[in-house]
């Protein structure tokens, strides 16, 4: 492994304007484990990605494990910018002893090769500026503030207070309830190069990824277990989001929904950007409150976004203009942000299902049963009708089935008739059979009288419904086909380029197959 020469290694303390890590090394891996052996393993893993590593010494189970780990650190010869942290419980850590004990451990860490110490404000406030530095020895100092409950109101004043210790860098970590809070934390960076900002919580996840772009000296990512809410794993931050390469020129896209954690859209879009070498990133936004997201659009600089449950309908009234088809469907899953922040909506679920079906069967003159009458079913029904199919809708609420059938000139059909009706294709547009409830089917084998069965669900790739159909010799289409087609259609709308279909398909299928091998899709029956 080539050792990067780093300006921080073994340089003496040089006052407040020191050179902080640069490039990839601005991603700081967080190593936190209870035994010395696990900690060593994490450090070695982290070294594959970055040379800036925070050692959470407070996570080590006891003094013996700490001594063992620090002895290894001293003799290992590993060259990295180690940040020693021995966080007290009062500041969200695991250490419960007194301050003298805390400083002794930090000083030992400095003697064993840590070039930085992170000392929380609660501890620092027990000393006058300069005394702490004298106590710890030749080390660069980060004074940090943490609030795991909220984003405090008077943040600028807080930063000035932290800077009064004359440390080499100051760090503010605060729980953000929404994007507005997270943006307030990021705005603390200003023109200073020695400020580290960490908005915490699920809602702030995209802004953790953008922190380096905003000028934060470091972005933290766990190499092992998460040490703070909303952290993005190191490998994801580096390889999926390429956080160290994001600049102010990078175009930012995303998906909004709630929940959003398991979305494969970031993988789909970022794979496309990387394959075409575009300076763009796509991030997951867990959005509860649509207006909080919309008012943060300009500050984040978002160029376009995907929309998923529960916002596909609600977004309509916030748009400046909309594709007429999306208005007919009553749902938008793609938004382009044009000049002046104007929002333009599309529905690519429509194209997605058309592309997936037309490859496998002629739609004109066919009769297709649509099971379910929600948002996705509406896009499917319009696509089928445009393709020339007669759409039969069956839903547990007959009035909804009738309304949808009427809007596409189709027919509503009662569940009890399914056993004696024949269709060219049957499409499941309900979430029944989706992970974690993967071993149930929305329809019984006797209700599958058709040539083709399609499930809109893509997790798992092969649902119980598709397996039942296969057993009856019926051809099947997985929801992953629609997922890929609707996603690449979005990608093409935003970039104006042809999507790298093969690279995207490979990446998405690899993850779904890996999940299948890991038993991810077959776990629970509740
Ligand atoms: P939605 O708007 O919530 O509609 C769900 C529909 O399923 C409603 O008609 C609902 O009936 C019905 N339903 C729910 N539980 C049911 C049950 N136990 N038995 C019978 N019917 C039930 O959701 P959506 O946005 O249309 O999404 C539906 C599915 O499509 C989801 O699994 C989603 O992941 C998938 N999808 C896939 C793609 C893709 O690209 N592959 C794209 C979009 C959606 P009620 O109205 O009575 O609750």
Boltz pocket constraint, residues with backbone or C-beta under 6 A from the ligand:
constraints:
  - pocket:
      binder: B
      contacts: [[A, 309], [A, 349], [A, 352], [A, 371], [A, 372], [A, 373], [A, 374], [A, 375], [A, 376], [A, 377], [A, 395], [A, 396], [A, 397], [A, 400], [A, 428], [A, 429], [A, 430], [A, 431], [A, 432], [A, 434], [A, 455], [A, 456], [A, 457], [A, 458], [A, 479], [A, 480], [A, 482], [A, 483], [A, 484], [A, 486]]
      max_distance: 6.0
